[in-house]
Amino acid sequence: MVHSGHTRNTLQAAGVLRQKERETVMTQLNKAAMQHNLHPFSNNQELIDKGVRVIERGEGIYIYDTDGNKIIDGMSGLWCTNIGYGRTELSDVAKAQMDKLAYYNTFFQTSNTAVIALANKLAEVTPSQYNHVFFTGSGSESCDSMIRLVRHYWRSVGKPQKKILIGRWNGYHGSTIGGTSMGGMKSMHEQGDLPIANITHIEQPAYYELHEAGETPEAFGLKAANWLEEKILEVGADNVAAFVAEPIQGAGGVIIPPSTYWPRIQEICRQYDVLIVSDEVICGFGRTGNWFGFETFGFEPDIFTFAKGVTSGYQPLGGVMLSDRVAAGVLQGGELQHGFTYSGHPVTSAVALKNLEILQEEQIVERVRDDIAPYFQQRWQETFAPFAHADDVRGCGMIASFKVVKAKGEPFSDPARAGSLCKDIFFGNNLIFRSTVDNIICAPPLVITKAEIDEMLALAAKSLAEFEQNVVPTLLAEEAATAK
């Protein structure tokens, strides 16, 4: 179709008007986002000036903002959208359950068909010794519930003095009072006068930062595990209830323990009659190439917590899974004085059940283990190992990370600032990776294809090259000026 000059000018003017209208809507959305909503783990005063990105929809591994940008979600939301975005099977199940029974509680000798089916499915996909589950609404609630259940168990079996729980520095177990206390994030402790009583911590198994010259990963793994024995002896084995840890420390910077670490931890806990609690909130439901992280690292927890991947983030749901030994103790302890309004919510349960069925039917966990994770890890190494300012390039399953450094083996003087500036470049290039201190982290949806991995890592390499070219010289100059 041929347009006259007048028509072309009219169309262009209309296009400009639509763009201005869209920009006005975006500005209004951004202002509205900051007007009433305090954002988690954010400097909200800075966000008022800087603005936020408003996400509108998602499909597969991609999300789209209200400016029309197509963004690769390299973090699966917050480690959770395992089956990707836009799976209408889950929204269909949610609507059907809402139409049938939108809500009822599991207090007062009641249950519902959805939560019964979900509990049975969890017993099916977990190893045979896990047959009892307590449902929560999140990973944080799962940690708080775990603390209550651990102490209730020991009281029920006649050892009420076993109250102390041991976590790890830089571990993360949520942001409730119990979860923050159990975690080892000191900055979070400072904001809440935490931890609460009878929670203590040992050092993390961070080989890169803590190993001695010439020490092998295997030797370091044993040494790090033995820090637990030292702490147990320090506070008294008769007082220790449990050791609580993530198979891989996620928010702490993807700390992957050496192969010797978890087997030795299990030996120590069995020797001193201490429960092992595995926090599977990040690692669970396929992330490490097995259904659960403890299967990948070869240990058997007495209790494990879960959330995130159980629904692929489509609904808020968490839980605490008990071994038969612990369940037997809890069951003999009389009434459980603990629960939530949404424990066993029928809609979230129905969505979780469908999500687990998809993981099974599409063999997503097996695909991660046998095909996509090996490819991802190989390409991750090939992409980042050659960069001068990337070090400790590492990963497991569908989790990977590297450090941005001044030089190989030498961190920046302000590592957190360097990591944040690097992450911002990735974000500006429509790629979501995460930074914790100087660690750049990736954990994409488990359904990502090899072609999408190549697309994601090509954009990541471009972003890191921009960081090295445009930001590193400034950081080095600042360090040189400070040193004078």
C-alpha positions in Angstrom: 0.0 0.0 0.0 1.3 3.4 -1.0 0.7 6.3 1.4 0.6 10.0 0.5 2.9 12.3 2.4 0.0 13.6 4.4 -1.1 10.0 5.3 2.5 9.1 6.3 2.7 12.1 8.5 -0.6 11.3 10.1 0.5 7.7 10.8 3.8 8.9 12.2 2.1 11.3 14.5 -0.3 8.6 15.6 2.7 6.4 16.3 4.4 9.1 18.3 1.2 9.7 20.3 0.8 6.0 21.1 4.5 5.8 22.2 4.0 8.9 24.4 0.8 7.3 25.8 2.7 4.1 26.5 5.5 6.0 28.2 3.0 7.8 30.4 1.4 4.5 31.4 4.9 3.1 32.2 5.8 6.2 34.3 2.5 5.8 36.1 3.1 2.1 36.7 6.6 2.8 38.0 5.4 5.5 40.4 2.6 3.2 41.6 5.1 0.4 42.2 7.0 2.6 44.6 4.1 4.5 46.2 2.8 1.8 48.5 5.0 -1.4 48.1 8.1 -1.9 50.2 10.3 -4.2 48.2 12.2 -7.1 49.8 15.9 -7.0 50.1 16.0 -3.6 48.4 17.1 -0.1 49.3 13.6 1.3 48.9 14.8 4.9 49.0 17.1 4.3 46.1 14.3 2.5 44.2 12.1 5.6 44.4 14.8 7.5 42.5 15.9 4.7 40.3 12.6 3.1 39.5 11.7 -0.5 39.0 11.2 -2.8 36.0 7.6 -3.9 35.8 7.3 -7.5 34.6 4.1 -8.2 32.6 4.2 -11.8 31.4 6.3 -14.9 31.0 6.8 -17.7 28.5 9.3 -20.6 28.8 12.6 -19.1 30.0 11.6 -15.5 29.0 9.8 -12.7 30.8 8.6 -9.5 29.3 8.4 -6.1 30.9 5.9 -3.3 30.3 8.4 -1.6 28.0 8.2 -4.6 25.7 11.7 -6.0 26.5 12.2 -9.7 26.1 14.4 -10.8 29.1 16.1 -14.2 29.6 15.4 -15.2 33.2 18.6 -16.9 34.2 17.5 -17.2 37.8 14.2 -19.0 37.4 12.5 -16.1 39.3 14.1 -16.9 42.6 15.4 -20.4 41.9 11.8 -21.6 41.5 10.2 -21.6 38.1 11.6 -25.1 37.3 9.2 -25.9 34.5 9.3 -22.4 33.0 6.6 -19.8 32.5 3.3 -20.0 30.8 2.3 -23.6 31.6 -1.4 -23.4 31.3 -1.8 -26.8 32.8 -1.1 -25.3 36.2 -3.5 -22.4 35.8 -6.2 -24.7 34.6 -5.8 -26.9 37.6 -5.8 -23.9 39.9 -9.1 -22.6 38.4 -10.7 -26.1 38.6 -9.8 -26.4 42.2 -11.0 -22.9 43.0 -14.3 -23.7 41.4 -14.6 -26.9 43.4 -13.1 -25.9 46.8 -11.2 -22.6 47.0 -10.2 -23.0 50.6 -10.5 -25.0 53.7 -8.1 -25.6 56.5 -6.6 -28.8 57.8 -7.4 -28.1 61.4 -10.4 -29.6 63.3 -10.0 -33.1 62.0 -10.5 -32.1 58.4 -8.5 -32.5 55.1 -9.1 -32.1 51.4 -8.6 -34.3 48.4 -5.9 -32.1 46.9 -3.6 -32.1 49.9 -4.1 -35.9 50.4 -3.0 -36.5 46.8 0.0 -34.2 47.2 1.2 -35.8 50.4 0.9 -39.2 48.7 2.9 -37.9 45.6 5.6 -36.5 47.8 6.0 -39.9 49.6 6.3 -41.4 46.1 9.0 -39.2 44.7 11.1 -39.1 47.9 13.3 -42.0 49.2 11.3 -44.7 51.0 12.0 -43.5 54.6 10.1 -40.2 54.1 6.4 -40.7 54.6 5.2 -37.7 56.6 5.0 -34.1 55.6 3.9 -30.9 57.3 2.8 -28.2 54.9 3.6 -24.5 55.1 3.4 -21.5 52.8 7.0 -20.8 52.0 10.6 -21.9 52.7 10.9 -19.4 55.5 7.8 -20.9 57.2 9.3 -24.4 56.5 12.4 -23.4 58.5 10.4 -22.1 61.4 8.3 -25.2 61.4 11.4 -27.4 61.2 12.8 -25.7 64.4 9.6 -26.4 66.2 9.4 -30.0 65.0 13.0 -30.8 65.9 12.6 -29.6 69.4 9.2 -31.2 69.8 10.7 -34.5 68.6 13.5 -34.5 71.2 11.0 -33.6 74.0 8.7 -36.4 72.8 11.5 -39.0 73.0 12.6 -37.9 76.5 15.5 -35.7 75.6 14.1 -32.1 76.1 17.6 -30.7 76.8 18.6 -31.3 73.1 17.6 -27.8 71.9 20.6 -26.3 70.2 20.5 -26.2 66.4 23.8 -25.6 64.5 23.8 -23.8 61.1 26.5 -22.3 58.9 27.8 -18.8 58.5 26.6 -17.4 55.2 23.9 -20.0 55.0 20.3 -18.9 54.1 17.1 -20.4 55.4 14.6 -17.6 54.9 13.9 -14.2 56.4 11.4 -14.9 59.2 12.8 -14.6 62.8 13.5 -18.3 62.9 14.8 -18.6 59.3 17.1 -15.6 59.7 18.4 -16.9 63.0 19.0 -20.3 61.5 20.8 -18.7 58.6 24.2 -17.2 58.9 23.8 -13.8 57.2 25.3 -11.5 59.8 23.8 -8.3 58.1 20.3 -9.8 58.6 21.1 -10.7 62.2 22.1 -7.1 62.9 18.7 -5.7 61.7 16.7 -8.0 64.0 18.8 -8.5 67.1 19.3 -12.1 66.1 19.8 -15.1 66.3 17.3 -16.3 68.9 18.5 -18.5 71.7 20.0 -22.0 71.2 21.1 -21.4 67.6 24.7 -21.3 66.8 26.9 -21.5 63.6 30.1 -23.0 62.2 32.1 -21.9 59.2 31.0 -22.7 55.7 32.8 -25.2 53.4 34.0 -22.5 51.1 37.1 -24.0 49.5 38.1 -21.0 47.4 38.1 -18.5 50.3 39.2 -20.8 53.2 41.6 -23.4 52.0 45.2 -23.3 53.0 48.0 -23.3 50.4 48.5 -26.8 48.9 45.3 -28.2 50.6 43.2 -30.3 48.3 39.5 -30.0 48.1 39.1 -33.4 49.6 41.3 -32.6 52.6 39.5 -29.3 53.0 36.1 -31.0 52.9 37.0 -33.2 55.8 38.4 -30.3 57.8 35.3 -28.2 57.2 33.1 -31.1 58.3 35.1 -31.6 61.4 34.3 -28.0 62.4 30.8 -29.4 63.2 32.3 -32.0 65.6 34.3 -29.3 67.3 31.1 -27.2 67.8 29.2 -30.2 69.1 31.9 -30.9 71.7 32.0 -27.2 72.6 28.3 -26.9 73.5 27.9 -30.5 74.6 26.5 -33.3 72.5 23.6 -33.9 74.9 22.4 -30.4 74.1 22.6 -30.5 70.3 19.3 -31.2 68.5 20.3 -30.8 64.8 22.7 -29.6 62.2 20.9 -27.6 59.5 22.4 -26.8 56.1 21.7 -26.5 52.4 23.3 -29.2 50.2 24.7 -26.2 48.1 24.6 -22.8 49.7 22.5 -20.8 47.2 22.0 -17.2 48.3 25.4 -17.4 50.1 27.1 -17.5 46.7 26.8 -21.1 45.3 29.1 -22.7 47.8 29.5 -26.3 46.5 31.1 -28.5 49.2 33.9 -30.9 48.3 32.9 -34.6 47.8 34.2 -35.5 51.3 32.2 -33.0 53.2 28.7 -34.5 53.4 29.6 -38.1 54.1 31.8 -36.9 57.0 29.0 -34.7 58.3 26.7 -37.7 58.4 29.2 -39.7 60.3 29.5 -37.0 62.9 25.8 -36.5 63.3 25.2 -40.3 63.7 28.0 -40.5 66.2 26.6 -37.8 68.5 22.9 -38.5 67.9 22.3 -35.2 66.2 19.6 -34.9 63.5 20.6 -33.9 60.0 18.3 -31.3 58.4 18.7 -30.6 54.7 17.3 -27.4 53.4 16.1 -28.4 49.9 14.3 -25.1 49.2 16.7 -24.4 46.3 18.1 -27.8 45.5 14.9 -29.7 45.6 12.8 -31.0 42.7 15.5 -31.5 40.1 17.8 -28.5 40.4 21.0 -30.6 41.0 20.1 -33.5 38.7 18.3 -35.6 41.2 14.9 -35.0 42.9 16.8 -33.7 46.0 20.2 -32.3 46.7 20.9 -34.8 49.4 20.7 -37.5 46.8 23.3 -35.7 44.7 25.7 -35.4 47.6 25.1 -38.8 49.1 23.7 -38.3 52.6 20.4 -39.1 54.3 18.8 -36.3 56.3 16.4 -37.0 59.1 14.3 -34.0 58.0 14.3 -31.8 55.0 12.5 -28.6 54.2 11.2 -27.6 50.7 9.4 -24.9 48.8 10.0 -23.1 45.5 10.3 -25.9 42.9 7.4 -27.9 44.4 5.0 -25.6 42.5 7.6 -24.1 40.1 6.6 -20.8 41.8 3.1 -20.8 40.4 1.7 -20.9 44.0 3.3 -20.3 47.4 3.8 -23.6 49.1 6.4 -25.2 51.3 6.8 -28.1 53.7 8.8 -30.2 56.1 9.4 -33.9 55.2 10.1 -36.2 58.2 11.9 -39.5 58.1 10.0 -42.4 59.7 12.2 -42.2 62.8 11.4 -38.6 63.4 7.8 -39.0 62.5 7.4 -41.8 65.0 8.7 -39.5 67.8 6.5 -36.6 66.8 3.4 -38.8 66.6 4.0 -40.0 70.2 4.3 -36.4 71.5 0.6 -35.7 71.7 -1.1 -32.6 70.1 1.2 -30.6 67.8 0.8 -27.0 68.9 1.8 -25.6 65.5 0.1 -24.7 62.2 -0.9 -22.1 59.7 -4.1 -21.0 58.1 -2.8 -22.1 54.8 -1.2 -25.4 55.8 -2.5 -27.8 53.1 -4.3 -25.2 51.1 -6.3 -27.0 48.4 -5.4 -24.7 45.5 -1.7 -24.7 46.1 -1.8 -28.4 46.7 -3.5 -29.1 43.4 -1.0 -26.9 41.6 1.9 -28.6 43.3 0.6 -32.1 42.4 0.2 -31.1 38.7 3.7 -29.6 38.8 5.2 -32.9 40.2 3.3 -34.9 37.6 4.8 -32.8 34.8 8.3 -33.3 36.3 7.6 -37.0 36.1 5.8 -37.3 32.8 8.3 -35.2 30.9 11.2 -36.8 32.7 12.6 -33.3 33.5 14.8 -34.5 36.4 16.3 -37.3 34.3 16.9 -34.8 31.4 18.7 -32.4 33.8 20.9 -35.2 35.1 21.7 -37.0 31.8 21.6 -34.3 29.2 21.0 -30.6 29.8 23.0 -30.1 33.0 26.2 -31.6 31.6 25.9 -29.4 28.5 25.2 -26.3 30.7 28.2 -26.9 32.9 30.5 -27.5 30.0 29.3 -24.3 28.2 29.6 -22.4 31.5 33.2 -23.3 31.8 34.0 -22.6 28.2 32.3 -19.2 28.4 33.8 -17.7 31.5 37.1 -19.5 32.3 39.0 -17.5 29.6 38.0 -14.1 31.1 40.8 -12.3 33.0 38.4 -11.0 35.6 36.4 -14.2 36.2 37.6 -16.8 38.7 36.3 -19.9 40.5 34.1 -20.9 37.6 31.9 -23.6 39.1 28.6 -25.3 39.1 26.4 -28.3 39.8 23.3 -29.4 37.9 21.4 -26.3 36.9 23.3 -24.0 39.3 26.4 -22.1 38.2 28.6 -19.2 39.3 31.8 -17.4 38.9 33.6 -14.6 40.8 34.4 -11.2 39.4 37.9 -10.5 40.5 40.7 -8.0 40.2 42.9 -10.8 38.9 42.9 -14.5 39.2 43.0 -15.3 42.9 42.8 -11.6 43.9 39.5 -10.1 44.8 38.5 -6.4 44.4 38.9 -4.4 47.6 35.1 -3.9 47.5 33.9 -7.2 46.1 30.2 -6.6 46.7 30.3 -3.4 44.7 32.1 -5.1 41.8 29.6 -7.9 41.8 26.7 -5.5 41.8 28.0 -3.4 39.0 28.6 -6.5 36.9 25.1 -7.8 37.5 23.7 -4.4 36.5 25.3 -4.7 33.1 23.7 -8.2 32.6 20.3 -6.8 33.7 20.7 -3.8 31.3 21.3 -6.3 28.5 18.0 -8.1 29.3 19.6 -11.0 31.1 18.8 -11.8 34.7 21.7 -13.2 36.7 22.2 -12.6 40.4 25.1 -11.2 42.4 26.0 -12.1 46.0 29.1 -10.2 47.0 31.4 -10.9 44.0 29.6 -14.1 42.9 27.6 -13.9 39.6 25.0 -16.6 39.8 22.8 -18.4 37.2 20.0 -21.0 37.8 17.8 -21.1 34.8 14.5 -23.0 34.4 15.1 -26.8 34.1 13.3 -26.8 30.8 15.8 -24.6 29.0 17.1 -26.0 25.7 20.6 -26.2 24.5 20.0 -23.5 21.9 18.6 -21.3 24.7 21.7 -22.0 26.8 23.8 -20.9 23.9 21.7 -17.7 23.5 21.9 -17.0 27.2 25.7 -17.5 27.5 26.4 -15.5 24.4 24.6 -12.6 26.0 26.4 -13.2 29.3 29.8 -13.2 27.6 28.9 -9.9 25.9 27.9 -8.5 29.2 31.0 -9.6 31.0 33.2 -8.2 28.2 31.4 -4.9 28.7 32.2 -5.1 32.4 35.8 -5.7 31.8 36.1 -3.0 29.2 34.0 -0.3 30.8 33.9 -0.9 34.5 37.1 -2.7 35.6 39.4 0.2 34.5 37.4 2.5 36.8 37.5 0.1 39.7 41.3 -0.4 39.3 41.9 3.3 39.1 39.8 3.8 42.3 41.9 1.2 44.1 45.1 2.7 42.9 44.0 6.1 44.1 43.0 4.7 47.5 46.3 3.0 47.9 48.3 6.2 47.5 
